[in-house]
Amino acid sequence: VQLQASGGGLVQPGGSLRLSCAASGSIFSINVMGWYRQAPGKQREWVARITSGGSTNYADSVKDRFTISTDSAKNTVYLQMDSLKPEDTAVYYCHAHVLSGRRWGDYWGQGTQVTVSS
């Protein structure tokens, strides 16, 4: 199973970006997909998650600014980031909890850099 993230970049404060992450490989089912981020000198932190049933949860720091969604047919998760702040600058990693073969496992994308700066 591989996760390929894309969509990062440089944006001014108040701007928007949309991250995508596509899962591929031997996938029987995905029950959770989500995003984490790691800023320089800080630990990786959870940002948002979405279940196969469509339930969503957000970290308080991004609530009402970020929106997570999926395209189940494409095994892809998106993160729409609006009203971006400099403190959102980080490497963003996608995550998926996947049934591959007979085992559930956690899989991670390679990370995509988001920089919010004027």
Backbone as CSV, one residue per row, in Angstrom:
resi,resn,N_x,N_y,N_z,CA_x,CA_y,CA_z,C_x,C_y,C_z
1,VAL,0.855,-1.184,0.000,0.000,0.000,0.000,0.891,1.234,0.000
2,GLN,0.585,2.172,-0.863,1.335,3.436,-0.934,0.364,4.599,-0.855
3,LEU,0.812,5.659,-0.178,0.050,6.898,-0.112,0.892,7.992,-0.753
4,GLN,0.310,8.701,-1.689,1.008,9.761,-2.407,0.296,11.082,-2.153
5,ALA,0.991,11.973,-1.446,0.416,13.278,-1.118,0.906,14.336,-2.098
6,SER,0.074,15.332,-2.320,0.430,16.441,-3.202,-0.369,17.672,-2.818
7,GLY,0.037,18.818,-3.375,-0.740,20.030,-3.211,-0.143,21.076,-2.295
8,GLY,0.985,20.782,-1.673,1.598,21.777,-0.813,2.206,22.921,-1.596
9,GLY,2.669,23.927,-0.871,3.289,25.050,-1.541,3.418,26.248,-0.622
10,LEU,3.712,27.388,-1.227,3.857,28.650,-0.512,2.606,29.491,-0.730
11,VAL,2.052,29.997,0.353,0.834,30.802,0.262,0.925,31.931,1.280
12,GLN,0.293,33.037,0.966,0.288,34.179,1.887,-0.724,33.953,3.015
13,PRO,-0.516,34.572,4.143,-1.510,34.483,5.223,-2.893,34.880,4.721
14,GLY,-3.891,34.107,5.141,-5.253,34.330,4.674,-5.600,33.577,3.415
15,GLY,-4.618,32.981,2.785,-4.835,32.250,1.551,-5.326,30.838,1.777
16,SER,-5.435,30.097,0.671,-5.960,28.728,0.703,-5.053,27.772,-0.067
17,LEU,-5.096,26.525,0.357,-4.440,25.431,-0.350,-5.302,24.196,-0.209
18,ARG,-5.183,23.290,-1.184,-5.890,22.020,-1.109,-4.894,20.884,-1.270
19,LEU,-4.795,20.063,-0.238,-3.925,18.893,-0.275,-4.718,17.674,-0.723
20,SER,-4.037,16.792,-1.430,-4.637,15.526,-1.852,-3.721,14.385,-1.454
21,CYS,-4.312,13.227,-1.235,-3.520,12.044,-0.916,-4.250,10.825,-1.455
22,ALA,-3.602,10.139,-2.382,-4.197,8.965,-3.011,-3.533,7.691,-2.502
23,ALA,-4.355,6.748,-2.089,-3.866,5.448,-1.645,-3.980,4.456,-2.793
24,SER,-2.946,3.636,-2.940,-2.954,2.649,-4.016,-2.302,1.363,-3.527
25,GLY,-2.486,0.312,-4.296,-1.917,-0.975,-3.934,-3.003,-1.976,-3.607
26,SER,-2.635,-2.950,-2.789,-3.553,-4.023,-2.434,-4.444,-3.571,-1.279
27,ILE,-5.538,-2.918,-1.627,-6.445,-2.332,-0.628,-7.788,-3.031,-0.697
28,PHE,-8.177,-3.633,0.415,-9.511,-4.232,0.487,-10.508,-3.247,1.070
29,SER,-10.058,-2.489,2.069,-10.945,-1.527,2.713,-10.116,-0.477,3.431
30,ILE,-10.671,0.719,3.551,-10.072,1.803,4.335,-11.130,2.287,5.306
31,ASN,-10.820,2.318,6.603,-11.853,2.770,7.528,-11.602,4.162,8.078
32,VAL,-10.362,4.631,8.007,-10.062,5.999,8.437,-8.954,6.574,7.552
33,MET,-9.116,7.824,7.168,-8.042,8.566,6.507,-7.904,9.903,7.228
34,GLY,-6.699,10.430,7.230,-6.506,11.673,7.946,-5.220,12.388,7.581
35,TRP,-5.023,13.499,8.275,-3.841,14.331,8.058,-3.190,14.661,9.399
36,TYR,-1.879,14.675,9.379,-1.060,15.107,10.487,-0.091,16.155,9.946
37,ARG,0.556,16.881,10.844,1.565,17.848,10.412,2.689,17.934,11.427
38,GLN,3.836,18.333,10.939,4.997,18.505,11.807,5.714,19.788,11.424
39,ALA,5.724,20.712,12.363,6.429,21.976,12.170,7.879,21.811,12.615
40,PRO,8.774,22.661,12.129,10.186,22.552,12.503,10.368,22.613,14.008
41,GLY,11.095,21.650,14.557,11.378,21.630,15.973,10.240,21.167,16.853
42,LYS,9.142,20.711,16.225,7.982,20.267,17.011,7.628,18.819,16.680
43,GLN,6.836,18.217,17.558,6.385,16.856,17.310,5.262,16.853,16.282
44,ARG,5.105,15.703,15.649,4.010,15.556,14.707,2.684,15.647,15.466
45,GLU,1.719,16.383,14.909,0.422,16.530,15.556,-0.687,16.167,14.585
46,TRP,-1.754,15.664,15.148,-2.922,15.300,14.372,-3.675,16.563,13.954
47,VAL,-4.211,16.554,12.721,-4.924,17.698,12.183,-6.411,17.380,11.971
48,ALA,-6.692,16.299,11.256,-8.090,15.986,10.936,-8.188,14.527,10.521
49,ARG,-9.413,13.955,10.689,-9.639,12.589,10.238,-11.058,12.472,9.704
50,ILE,-11.242,11.482,8.852,-12.569,11.179,8.325,-12.714,9.666,8.263
51,THR,-13.864,9.175,8.698,-14.112,7.740,8.687,-14.784,7.326,7.387
52,SER,-14.846,6.034,7.178,-15.511,5.524,5.979,-16.995,5.861,5.977
53,GLY,-17.529,6.127,7.166,-18.931,6.524,7.262,-19.154,8.004,7.064
54,GLY,-18.059,8.752,6.917,-18.177,10.182,6.666,-18.070,11.074,7.892
55,SER,-17.851,10.504,9.050,-17.683,11.316,10.252,-16.332,12.012,10.228
56,THR,-16.324,13.268,10.636,-15.089,14.051,10.613,-14.774,14.607,12.003
57,ASN,-13.487,14.773,12.244,-13.010,15.397,13.478,-11.834,16.297,13.129
58,TYR,-11.703,17.387,13.877,-10.640,18.349,13.613,-9.947,18.748,14.909
59,ALA,-8.670,19.046,14.804,-7.961,19.649,15.918,-8.527,21.055,16.132
60,ASP,-8.538,21.495,17.374,-9.094,22.817,17.684,-8.399,23.924,16.894
61,SER,-7.115,23.749,16.643,-6.340,24.792,15.971,-6.752,25.014,14.521
62,VAL,-7.444,24.039,13.912,-7.816,24.173,12.503,-9.328,24.145,12.288
63,LYS,-10.066,23.912,13.361,-11.525,23.830,13.231,-12.074,25.112,12.619
64,ASP,-13.026,24.974,11.735,-13.690,26.079,11.034,-12.826,26.719,9.961
65,ARG,-11.591,26.218,9.782,-10.741,26.732,8.701,-10.381,25.631,7.696
66,PHE,-10.240,24.401,8.183,-9.873,23.273,7.335,-11.075,22.362,7.157
67,THR,-11.149,21.723,5.982,-12.212,20.775,5.701,-11.616,19.512,5.080
68,ILE,-11.908,18.374,5.697,-11.426,17.102,5.181,-12.556,16.408,4.428
69,SER,-12.211,15.748,3.328,-13.205,15.029,2.544,-12.523,13.871,1.828
70,THR,-13.329,12.976,1.288,-12.767,11.827,0.570,-13.517,11.577,-0.735
71,ASP,-12.830,10.904,-1.634,-13.444,10.304,-2.808,-13.172,8.806,-2.659
72,SER,-14.144,8.097,-2.122,-13.936,6.688,-1.798,-13.600,5.858,-3.027
73,ALA,-14.193,6.217,-4.145,-13.941,5.458,-5.373,-12.487,5.542,-5.799
74,LYS,-11.841,6.643,-5.426,-10.446,6.856,-5.795,-9.494,6.628,-4.626
75,ASN,-10.037,6.203,-3.474,-9.204,6.027,-2.266,-8.350,7.266,-2.007
76,THR,-8.981,8.407,-2.123,-8.273,9.681,-1.999,-8.899,10.533,-0.903
77,VAL,-8.026,11.175,-0.137,-8.470,12.101,0.899,-7.946,13.490,0.556
78,TYR,-8.759,14.489,0.859,-8.418,15.877,0.586,-8.426,16.683,1.881
79,LEU,-7.645,17.748,1.895,-7.686,18.696,2.996,-7.731,20.092,2.395
80,GLN,-8.900,20.711,2.471,-9.059,22.082,2.026,-8.689,22.991,3.185
81,MET,-7.685,23.823,2.980,-7.180,24.690,4.042,-7.438,26.132,3.651
82,ASP,-8.263,26.800,4.419,-8.606,28.198,4.181,-8.126,29.057,5.349
83,SER,-8.088,30.356,5.118,-7.669,31.303,6.166,-6.361,30.859,6.808
84,LEU,-5.410,30.509,5.988,-4.150,29.978,6.498,-3.378,31.008,7.298
85,LYS,-2.697,30.523,8.331,-1.909,31.354,9.225,-0.449,30.899,9.178
86,PRO,0.470,31.778,9.541,1.883,31.357,9.558,2.120,30.128,10.430
87,GLU,1.361,29.980,11.492,1.535,28.822,12.379,1.045,27.516,11.759
88,ASP,0.423,27.595,10.589,0.050,26.368,9.871,1.225,25.815,9.058
89,THR,2.321,26.561,9.008,3.505,26.104,8.279,4.033,24.804,8.874
90,ALA,4.137,23.790,8.021,4.566,22.468,8.477,4.661,21.538,7.269
91,VAL,5.227,20.375,7.510,5.115,19.276,6.558,3.849,18.501,6.913
92,TYR,2.990,18.324,5.941,1.714,17.640,6.161,1.807,16.208,5.653
93,TYR,1.391,15.276,6.503,1.433,13.856,6.188,0.016,13.285,6.174
94,CYS,-0.279,12.501,5.154,-1.561,11.805,5.147,-1.391,10.423,5.768
95,HIS,-2.492,9.931,6.282,-2.499,8.647,6.985,-3.750,7.879,6.575
96,ALA,-3.627,6.569,6.523,-4.795,5.735,6.254,-4.686,4.436,7.051
97,HIS,-5.813,3.999,7.563,-5.906,2.700,8.251,-6.554,1.754,7.256
98,VAL,-5.745,0.791,6.782,-6.104,0.030,5.586,-6.138,-1.464,5.873
99,LEU,-7.152,-2.125,5.319,-7.182,-3.591,5.309,-6.536,-4.040,4.000
100,SER,-5.373,-4.644,4.132,-4.626,-5.143,2.975,-4.345,-6.615,3.210
101,GLY,-4.825,-7.448,2.326,-4.727,-8.880,2.591,-5.653,-9.211,3.748
102,ARG,-5.123,-9.744,4.824,-5.943,-10.075,5.986,-5.619,-9.209,7.192
103,ARG,-4.836,-8.169,6.977,-4.391,-7.369,8.110,-4.753,-5.899,7.953
104,TRP,-5.128,-5.309,9.066,-5.282,-3.869,9.135,-3.923,-3.275,9.492
105,GLY,-3.597,-2.185,8.837,-2.334,-1.534,9.130,-2.429,-0.033,8.920
106,ASP,-1.481,0.686,9.484,-1.388,2.134,9.336,-0.337,2.470,8.290
107,TYR,-0.732,3.321,7.355,0.146,3.695,6.261,0.248,5.219,6.188
108,TRP,1.421,5.705,5.765,1.707,7.143,5.745,2.196,7.573,4.380
109,GLY,1.808,8.790,4.006,2.363,9.402,2.814,3.727,9.997,3.102
110,GLN,4.354,10.529,2.066,5.732,11.002,2.176,5.830,12.412,2.725
111,GLY,4.717,13.107,2.853,4.744,14.468,3.360,4.796,15.501,2.252
112,THR,4.091,16.592,2.476,4.112,17.705,1.522,4.240,19.005,2.317
113,GLN,5.136,19.874,1.877,5.451,21.096,2.620,4.408,22.167,2.367
114,VAL,3.915,22.753,3.445,3.033,23.919,3.379,3.729,25.062,4.101
115,THR,3.928,26.157,3.412,4.561,27.336,3.995,3.630,28.523,3.845
116,VAL,3.307,29.138,4.978,2.429,30.306,4.989,3.270,31.506,5.401
117,SER,3.488,32.386,4.445,4.380,33.513,4.697,4.096,34.629,3.696
118,SER,4.294,35.846,4.167,4.143,36.993,3.277,5.484,37.377,2.660
